[in-house]
């Protein structure tokens, strides 16, 4: 069962929030920085999912058009 883009983005956002909370609760600076960095990467990834999906859709459409024009 595959996830929709919205579900995938939401999962990344939830993970980002979770790691932000872990960063706030971390007693060791290294652990705090790790969770803060991971939270930011997950949030960045969530923001890019719709853009990447649109790019892939355009590429598939272009391939389909090239295939149709070549036949």
Phi and psi in radians as a Rosetta constraint file:
Dihedral C 1 N 2 CA 2 C 2 CIRCULARHARMONIC -1.665 0.35
Dihedral N 2 CA 2 C 2 N 3 CIRCULARHARMONIC 2.758 0.35
Dihedral C 2 N 3 CA 3 C 3 CIRCULARHARMONIC -1.673 0.35
Dihedral N 3 CA 3 C 3 N 4 CIRCULARHARMONIC 2.613 0.35
Dihedral C 3 N 4 CA 4 C 4 CIRCULARHARMONIC -1.327 0.35
Dihedral N 4 CA 4 C 4 N 5 CIRCULARHARMONIC 2.865 0.35
Dihedral C 4 N 5 CA 5 C 5 CIRCULARHARMONIC -1.029 0.35
Dihedral N 5 CA 5 C 5 N 6 CIRCULARHARMONIC -0.681 0.35
Dihedral C 5 N 6 CA 6 C 6 CIRCULARHARMONIC -1.132 0.35
Dihedral N 6 CA 6 C 6 N 7 CIRCULARHARMONIC -0.735 0.35
Dihedral C 6 N 7 CA 7 C 7 CIRCULARHARMONIC -1.145 0.35
Dihedral N 7 CA 7 C 7 N 8 CIRCULARHARMONIC -0.721 0.35
Dihedral C 7 N 8 CA 8 C 8 CIRCULARHARMONIC -1.131 0.35
Dihedral N 8 CA 8 C 8 N 9 CIRCULARHARMONIC -0.775 0.35
Dihedral C 8 N 9 CA 9 C 9 CIRCULARHARMONIC -1.098 0.35
Dihedral N 9 CA 9 C 9 N 10 CIRCULARHARMONIC -0.728 0.35
Dihedral C 9 N 10 CA 10 C 10 CIRCULARHARMONIC -1.113 0.35
Dihedral N 10 CA 10 C 10 N 11 CIRCULARHARMONIC -0.709 0.35
Dihedral C 10 N 11 CA 11 C 11 CIRCULARHARMONIC -1.070 0.35
Dihedral N 11 CA 11 C 11 N 12 CIRCULARHARMONIC -0.766 0.35
Dihedral C 11 N 12 CA 12 C 12 CIRCULARHARMONIC -1.099 0.35
Dihedral N 12 CA 12 C 12 N 13 CIRCULARHARMONIC -0.692 0.35
Dihedral C 12 N 13 CA 13 C 13 CIRCULARHARMONIC -1.134 0.35
Dihedral N 13 CA 13 C 13 N 14 CIRCULARHARMONIC -0.731 0.35
Dihedral C 13 N 14 CA 14 C 14 CIRCULARHARMONIC -1.103 0.35
Dihedral N 14 CA 14 C 14 N 15 CIRCULARHARMONIC -0.736 0.35
Dihedral C 14 N 15 CA 15 C 15 CIRCULARHARMONIC -1.127 0.35
Dihedral N 15 CA 15 C 15 N 16 CIRCULARHARMONIC -0.671 0.35
Dihedral C 15 N 16 CA 16 C 16 CIRCULARHARMONIC -1.088 0.35
Dihedral N 16 CA 16 C 16 N 17 CIRCULARHARMONIC -0.794 0.35
Dihedral C 16 N 17 CA 17 C 17 CIRCULARHARMONIC -1.071 0.35
Dihedral N 17 CA 17 C 17 N 18 CIRCULARHARMONIC -0.719 0.35
Dihedral C 17 N 18 CA 18 C 18 CIRCULARHARMONIC -1.060 0.35
Dihedral N 18 CA 18 C 18 N 19 CIRCULARHARMONIC -0.803 0.35
Dihedral C 18 N 19 CA 19 C 19 CIRCULARHARMONIC -1.252 0.35
Dihedral N 19 CA 19 C 19 N 20 CIRCULARHARMONIC -0.515 0.35
Dihedral C 19 N 20 CA 20 C 20 CIRCULARHARMONIC -1.114 0.35
Dihedral N 20 CA 20 C 20 N 21 CIRCULARHARMONIC -0.711 0.35
Dihedral C 20 N 21 CA 21 C 21 CIRCULARHARMONIC -1.133 0.35
Dihedral N 21 CA 21 C 21 N 22 CIRCULARHARMONIC -0.744 0.35
Dihedral C 21 N 22 CA 22 C 22 CIRCULARHARMONIC -1.075 0.35
Dihedral N 22 CA 22 C 22 N 23 CIRCULARHARMONIC -0.662 0.35
Dihedral C 22 N 23 CA 23 C 23 CIRCULARHARMONIC -1.119 0.35
Dihedral N 23 CA 23 C 23 N 24 CIRCULARHARMONIC -0.722 0.35
Dihedral C 23 N 24 CA 24 C 24 CIRCULARHARMONIC -1.127 0.35
Dihedral N 24 CA 24 C 24 N 25 CIRCULARHARMONIC -0.608 0.35
Dihedral C 24 N 25 CA 25 C 25 CIRCULARHARMONIC -1.509 0.35
Dihedral N 25 CA 25 C 25 N 26 CIRCULARHARMONIC -0.217 0.35
Dihedral C 25 N 26 CA 26 C 26 CIRCULARHARMONIC -1.194 0.35
Dihedral N 26 CA 26 C 26 N 27 CIRCULARHARMONIC 2.382 0.35
Dihedral C 26 N 27 CA 27 C 27 CIRCULARHARMONIC -1.561 0.35
Dihedral N 27 CA 27 C 27 N 28 CIRCULARHARMONIC -0.460 0.35
Dihedral C 27 N 28 CA 28 C 28 CIRCULARHARMONIC -1.727 0.35
Dihedral N 28 CA 28 C 28 N 29 CIRCULARHARMONIC 2.323 0.35
Dihedral C 28 N 29 CA 29 C 29 CIRCULARHARMONIC -0.992 0.35
Dihedral N 29 CA 29 C 29 N 30 CIRCULARHARMONIC -0.699 0.35
Dihedral C 29 N 30 CA 30 C 30 CIRCULARHARMONIC -1.087 0.35
Dihedral N 30 CA 30 C 30 N 31 CIRCULARHARMONIC -0.780 0.35
Dihedral C 30 N 31 CA 31 C 31 CIRCULARHARMONIC -1.139 0.35
Dihedral N 31 CA 31 C 31 N 32 CIRCULARHARMONIC -0.731 0.35
Dihedral C 31 N 32 CA 32 C 32 CIRCULARHARMONIC -1.050 0.35
Dihedral N 32 CA 32 C 32 N 33 CIRCULARHARMONIC -0.796 0.35
Dihedral C 32 N 33 CA 33 C 33 CIRCULARHARMONIC -1.152 0.35
Dihedral N 33 CA 33 C 33 N 34 CIRCULARHARMONIC -0.674 0.35
Dihedral C 33 N 34 CA 34 C 34 CIRCULARHARMONIC -1.031 0.35
Dihedral N 34 CA 34 C 34 N 35 CIRCULARHARMONIC -0.888 0.35
Dihedral C 34 N 35 CA 35 C 35 CIRCULARHARMONIC -1.171 0.35
Dihedral N 35 CA 35 C 35 N 36 CIRCULARHARMONIC -0.642 0.35
Dihedral C 35 N 36 CA 36 C 36 CIRCULARHARMONIC -1.126 0.35
Dihedral N 36 CA 36 C 36 N 37 CIRCULARHARMONIC -0.767 0.35
Dihedral C 36 N 37 CA 37 C 37 CIRCULARHARMONIC -1.127 0.35
Dihedral N 37 CA 37 C 37 N 38 CIRCULARHARMONIC -0.761 0.35
Dihedral C 37 N 38 CA 38 C 38 CIRCULARHARMONIC -1.109 0.35
Dihedral N 38 CA 38 C 38 N 39 CIRCULARHARMONIC -0.724 0.35
Dihedral C 38 N 39 CA 39 C 39 CIRCULARHARMONIC -1.039 0.35
Dihedral N 39 CA 39 C 39 N 40 CIRCULARHARMONIC -0.736 0.35
Dihedral C 39 N 40 CA 40 C 40 CIRCULARHARMONIC -1.161 0.35
Dihedral N 40 CA 40 C 40 N 41 CIRCULARHARMONIC -0.723 0.35
Dihedral C 40 N 41 CA 41 C 41 CIRCULARHARMONIC -1.113 0.35
Dihedral N 41 CA 41 C 41 N 42 CIRCULARHARMONIC -0.712 0.35
Dihedral C 41 N 42 CA 42 C 42 CIRCULARHARMONIC -1.138 0.35
Dihedral N 42 CA 42 C 42 N 43 CIRCULARHARMONIC -0.721 0.35
Dihedral C 42 N 43 CA 43 C 43 CIRCULARHARMONIC -1.129 0.35
Dihedral N 43 CA 43 C 43 N 44 CIRCULARHARMONIC -0.728 0.35
Dihedral C 43 N 44 CA 44 C 44 CIRCULARHARMONIC -1.082 0.35
Dihedral N 44 CA 44 C 44 N 45 CIRCULARHARMONIC -0.741 0.35
Dihedral C 44 N 45 CA 45 C 45 CIRCULARHARMONIC -1.105 0.35
Dihedral N 45 CA 45 C 45 N 46 CIRCULARHARMONIC -0.739 0.35
Dihedral C 45 N 46 CA 46 C 46 CIRCULARHARMONIC -1.041 0.35
Dihedral N 46 CA 46 C 46 N 47 CIRCULARHARMONIC -0.680 0.35
Dihedral C 46 N 47 CA 47 C 47 CIRCULARHARMONIC -1.216 0.35
Dihedral N 47 CA 47 C 47 N 48 CIRCULARHARMONIC -0.486 0.35
Dihedral C 47 N 48 CA 48 C 48 CIRCULARHARMONIC -1.503 0.35
Dihedral N 48 CA 48 C 48 N 49 CIRCULARHARMONIC -0.281 0.35
Dihedral C 48 N 49 CA 49 C 49 CIRCULARHARMONIC -0.993 0.35
Dihedral N 49 CA 49 C 49 N 50 CIRCULARHARMONIC -0.866 0.35
Dihedral C 49 N 50 CA 50 C 50 CIRCULARHARMONIC -1.083 0.35
Dihedral N 50 CA 50 C 50 N 51 CIRCULARHARMONIC -0.671 0.35
Dihedral C 50 N 51 CA 51 C 51 CIRCULARHARMONIC -1.139 0.35
Dihedral N 51 CA 51 C 51 N 52 CIRCULARHARMONIC -0.774 0.35
Dihedral C 51 N 52 CA 52 C 52 CIRCULARHARMONIC -1.130 0.35
Dihedral N 52 CA 52 C 52 N 53 CIRCULARHARMONIC -0.675 0.35
Dihedral C 52 N 53 CA 53 C 53 CIRCULARHARMONIC -1.091 0.35
Dihedral N 53 CA 53 C 53 N 54 CIRCULARHARMONIC -0.759 0.35
Dihedral C 53 N 54 CA 54 C 54 CIRCULARHARMONIC -1.087 0.35
Dihedral N 54 CA 54 C 54 N 55 CIRCULARHARMONIC -0.707 0.35
Dihedral C 54 N 55 CA 55 C 55 CIRCULARHARMONIC -1.097 0.35
Dihedral N 55 CA 55 C 55 N 56 CIRCULARHARMONIC -0.801 0.35
Dihedral C 55 N 56 CA 56 C 56 CIRCULARHARMONIC -1.102 0.35
Dihedral N 56 CA 56 C 56 N 57 CIRCULARHARMONIC -0.706 0.35
Dihedral C 56 N 57 CA 57 C 57 CIRCULARHARMONIC -1.098 0.35
Dihedral N 57 CA 57 C 57 N 58 CIRCULARHARMONIC -0.724 0.35
Dihedral C 57 N 58 CA 58 C 58 CIRCULARHARMONIC -1.128 0.35
Dihedral N 58 CA 58 C 58 N 59 CIRCULARHARMONIC -0.698 0.35
Dihedral C 58 N 59 CA 59 C 59 CIRCULARHARMONIC -1.115 0.35
Dihedral N 59 CA 59 C 59 N 60 CIRCULARHARMONIC -0.755 0.35
Dihedral C 59 N 60 CA 60 C 60 CIRCULARHARMONIC -1.094 0.35
Dihedral N 60 CA 60 C 60 N 61 CIRCULARHARMONIC -0.709 0.35
Dihedral C 60 N 61 CA 61 C 61 CIRCULARHARMONIC -1.127 0.35
Dihedral N 61 CA 61 C 61 N 62 CIRCULARHARMONIC -0.748 0.35
Dihedral C 61 N 62 CA 62 C 62 CIRCULARHARMONIC -1.104 0.35
Dihedral N 62 CA 62 C 62 N 63 CIRCULARHARMONIC -0.743 0.35
Dihedral C 62 N 63 CA 63 C 63 CIRCULARHARMONIC -1.084 0.35
Dihedral N 63 CA 63 C 63 N 64 CIRCULARHARMONIC -0.719 0.35
Dihedral C 63 N 64 CA 64 C 64 CIRCULARHARMONIC -1.115 0.35
Dihedral N 64 CA 64 C 64 N 65 CIRCULARHARMONIC -0.749 0.35
Dihedral C 64 N 65 CA 65 C 65 CIRCULARHARMONIC -1.131 0.35
Dihedral N 65 CA 65 C 65 N 66 CIRCULARHARMONIC -0.733 0.35
Dihedral C 65 N 66 CA 66 C 66 CIRCULARHARMONIC -1.109 0.35
Dihedral N 66 CA 66 C 66 N 67 CIRCULARHARMONIC -0.698 0.35
Dihedral C 66 N 67 CA 67 C 67 CIRCULARHARMONIC -1.141 0.35
Dihedral N 67 CA 67 C 67 N 68 CIRCULARHARMONIC -0.747 0.35
Dihedral C 67 N 68 CA 68 C 68 CIRCULARHARMONIC -1.163 0.35
Dihedral N 68 CA 68 C 68 N 69 CIRCULARHARMONIC -0.644 0.35
Dihedral C 68 N 69 CA 69 C 69 CIRCULARHARMONIC -1.281 0.35
Dihedral N 69 CA 69 C 69 N 70 CIRCULARHARMONIC -0.483 0.35
Dihedral C 69 N 70 CA 70 C 70 CIRCULARHARMONIC -1.391 0.35
Dihedral N 70 CA 70 C 70 N 71 CIRCULARHARMONIC -0.282 0.35
